[in-house]
Amino acid sequence: MAEPEAEEEPSRMADRLKGFLVLQGIALAIALAVPITPSKTGSTWSPAELVTADPNYLQKVVASFVSVNVIIAVLGVVVWLSTKVGKRD
């Protein structure tokens, strides 16, 4: 009975890796679009301005990528905690 579980483990890791890569691709697409998308409020502020006074496009992309990944990480922790609490009941 231990053999089927051993066969499933690499498949689960591969699925997790694919999910992670897809998520990072989405985060990169968002980060590339955010600095060139005009703000509906007219704001020109960027998260990169927390690090640099006059950020260029690449610095804005990196800051947006980090920001999106932080948001994804927070959402992931919330989902993980909610599933843990759900299993306890």
Residue pairs with C-beta under 8 A, 6 or more apart in sequence:
23 72
24 69
27 65
27 68
27 69
27 72
28 65
30 64
30 68
31 61
31 62
31 64
31 65
31 67
31 68
32 61
34 60
34 61
34 64
35 46
35 57
35 60
35 61
35 64
36 57
46 55
46 60
46 63
46 64
47 60
47 63
47 64
47 66
47 67
48 55
48 59
48 60
48 62
48 63
48 64
49 55
50 63
51 59
51 63
52 59
55 63
